Amino acid sequence: MNGIEKSDAAGPYPDEQYMRRAIELAKRGSGHVNPNPLVGAVIVRDGEILGEGWHEEYGELHAERNAIAHARAAGHRLEGSTIYVTLEPCCHYGKTPPCTEAIIEEGITTVVVGSDDPNPLVAGRGFRILREHGITVIPHFLKEECDAVNEVFFYYISTGRPYVAMKYAMTLDGKIACRTGDSRWVTGEEARNHVHRLRNHFKGIMAGIGTVLADDPMLNCRMKGGRDPVRIICDSHLRIPLESRLVQTAREQPVIVACLPGKNRTKAKQLEKKGVTVWEIPPETEAEPHRNMIDLSCLMQKLGENKIDGILLEGGGTLNESALQSGIVSKVYCYLAPKIFGGADAKTPVEGRGAALVKDAWMLERCGQRQFGEDILLEYRVVR
Ligand SMILES: NC(=O)c1ccc[n+]([C@@H]2O[C@H](COP(=O)([O-])OP(=O)(O)OC[C@H]3O[C@@H](n4cnc5c(N)ncnc54)[C@H](OP(=O)(O)O)[C@@H]3O)[C@@H](O)[C@H]2O)c1
């Protein structure tokens, strides 16, 4: 939704196609800039795109400076131009100099922005500095679409904890595996390829020991040019086999195993010798009935402190239910396959005790829907 009315816009009325292009560019940084935001920028004058850029790598130049460099390399001067940028330009010295300075120096006269930057070092100051230099600032342009690109960043910067997205693939009758445990594959190739895009996008991937014992998964990213996520396994009693593929590959792709304090020090040492990081996490105190499992909220706190800003939660059902119970899940990606497995013993995406009454259900709102071959991806935000 466009955040401004035509009559509110000082200077030229902004054009949605340029901001949409900036959003497309921002997404190219996916998997490379965490825990920084994804940002894209397009510089335009008289209907001509002069330069484009995005934040490409953590610690490197921001989108605005990359777009300016691109325009300059093509021989353009930027006086009187408009820059479309998906996030409020930074105005502080971090790993790179402030983008507001570059915009002012180049003589850009209009700045059209999508999202506000909640970073307390920026929040509103970027706009103020630009206006003080006579630059027209049009904020909140296609704000909802720009905000959607950075849900991980916004959550992490305001809570210090990772944004958790639960992902599962299920049949039309709500099963994630057959009664024998066979689950390869619930969905088709196109949907599975999309999962690898998600694995590239999120810094961490998390699963329960039940899934590790059943499937011996790799939890890596098999997308061309993708980045492997940090693997996080909830394993209260250190049951993970030393010969599992996760442990065997821990030196190439990090594995964090979260267990209860004082669990099997010998096993912990053997795991650490193979490159696994073992974290002792206190037990849940509020679970009903008492289960002596690690506290997910404490685990999130520690992951956040270790700069893990987002997690793709790949279950199974026992861990998924705990994650919902503990309130750490912000989003659900549900892939729906046109199959029916049936069977009362076949696993479902969310196990555990579940809600006693309809009014106790976790409530979600749909925020996306896409088709991958025969399968459908439904995206939801958890609202309660
Ligand atoms: N189709 C799909 O999308 C999909 C995705 C993933 C998995 N799966 C399937 O799901 C099945 C495994 O699911 P599952 O429910 O048996 O196991 P799970 O959810 O993968 O793991 C559950 C185990 O994690 C450990 N854990 C540690 N802390 C926990 C906490 N706070 N809350 C909950 N669990 C915690 C517990 O074991 P300890 O007490 O020993 O720590 C618990 O028994 C497999 O068949 C797999 O193929 C399907």
The ligand as a MOL file (V3000), in Angstrom:
LIG
                    3D

  0  0  0     0  0            999 V3000
M  V30 BEGIN CTAB
M  V30 COUNTS 48 52 0 0 0
M  V30 BEGIN ATOM
M  V30 1 N 7.8120 -32.9090 6.5180 0
M  V30 2 C 8.4960 -32.0530 7.2510 0
M  V30 3 O 8.4480 -30.8500 6.9710 0
M  V30 4 C 9.3450 -32.5110 8.4220 0
M  V30 5 C 10.2560 -31.6260 8.9980 0
M  V30 6 C 10.9970 -32.0660 10.0960 0
M  V30 7 C 10.8110 -33.3490 10.5860 0
M  V30 8 N 9.9530 -34.1980 9.9990 0 CHG=1
M  V30 9 C 9.7310 -35.5580 10.5430 0
M  V30 10 O 9.4100 -35.4370 11.9220 0
M  V30 11 C 9.8420 -36.5870 12.6010 0
M  V30 12 C 10.5660 -36.1890 13.8870 0
M  V30 13 O 9.7060 -35.4230 14.7090 0
M  V30 14 P 9.6640 -35.6230 16.2950 0
M  V30 15 O 8.4940 -34.8670 16.7870 0
M  V30 16 O 9.7600 -37.0710 16.5860 0 CHG=-1
M  V30 17 O 11.0370 -35.0150 16.8150 0
M  V30 18 P 11.6680 -33.5280 16.8370 0
M  V30 19 O 10.6250 -32.5300 17.0540 0
M  V30 20 O 12.5850 -33.4030 15.6810 0
M  V30 21 O 12.5800 -33.6370 18.1320 0
M  V30 22 C 11.9730 -33.6820 19.3920 0
M  V30 23 C 13.0160 -33.8920 20.4430 0
M  V30 24 O 13.8150 -32.7050 20.5800 0
M  V30 25 C 14.3100 -32.6430 21.8890 0
M  V30 26 N 14.0810 -31.3340 22.5050 0
M  V30 27 C 14.9790 -30.6140 23.2060 0
M  V30 28 N 14.4390 -29.5350 23.7230 0
M  V30 29 C 13.1560 -29.5210 23.3600 0
M  V30 30 C 12.0900 -28.6430 23.6310 0
M  V30 31 N 12.2280 -27.5550 24.3820 0
M  V30 32 N 10.8960 -28.9570 23.1150 0
M  V30 33 C 10.7110 -30.0550 22.3570 0
M  V30 34 N 11.6980 -30.9330 22.0680 0
M  V30 35 C 12.9200 -30.6580 22.5650 0
M  V30 36 C 13.5560 -33.6950 22.7000 0
M  V30 37 O 14.4060 -34.8200 22.8700 0
M  V30 38 P 15.3860 -34.8120 24.1660 0
M  V30 39 O 14.4750 -34.7690 25.3450 0
M  V30 40 O 16.1670 -36.0480 24.0440 0
M  V30 41 O 16.1720 -33.5800 24.0280 0
M  V30 42 C 12.4160 -34.0970 21.7900 0
M  V30 43 O 11.9820 -35.4110 21.9740 0
M  V30 44 C 10.7020 -37.3550 11.6460 0
M  V30 45 O 9.9670 -38.4530 11.1700 0
M  V30 46 C 10.9700 -36.3890 10.5200 0
M  V30 47 O 11.1270 -37.0370 9.2830 0
M  V30 48 C 9.2060 -33.8040 8.9140 0
M  V30 END ATOM
M  V30 BEGIN BOND
M  V30 1 1 1 2
M  V30 2 2 2 3
M  V30 3 1 2 4
M  V30 4 1 4 5
M  V30 5 2 4 48
M  V30 6 2 5 6
M  V30 7 1 6 7
M  V30 8 2 7 8
M  V30 9 1 8 9
M  V30 10 1 8 48
M  V30 11 1 9 10
M  V30 12 1 9 46
M  V30 13 1 10 11
M  V30 14 1 11 12
M  V30 15 1 11 44
M  V30 16 1 12 13
M  V30 17 1 13 14
M  V30 18 2 14 15
M  V30 19 1 14 16
M  V30 20 1 14 17
M  V30 21 1 17 18
M  V30 22 2 18 19
M  V30 23 1 18 20
M  V30 24 1 18 21
M  V30 25 1 21 22
M  V30 26 1 22 23
M  V30 27 1 23 24
M  V30 28 1 23 42
M  V30 29 1 24 25
M  V30 30 1 25 26
M  V30 31 1 25 36
M  V30 32 1 26 27
M  V30 33 1 26 35
M  V30 34 2 27 28
M  V30 35 1 28 29
M  V30 36 1 29 30
M  V30 37 2 29 35
M  V30 38 1 30 31
M  V30 39 2 30 32
M  V30 40 1 32 33
M  V30 41 2 33 34
M  V30 42 1 34 35
M  V30 43 1 36 37
M  V30 44 1 36 42
M  V30 45 1 37 38
M  V30 46 2 38 39
M  V30 47 1 38 40
M  V30 48 1 38 41
M  V30 49 1 42 43
M  V30 50 1 44 45
M  V30 51 1 44 46
M  V30 52 1 46 47
M  V30 END BOND
M  V30 END CTAB
M  END
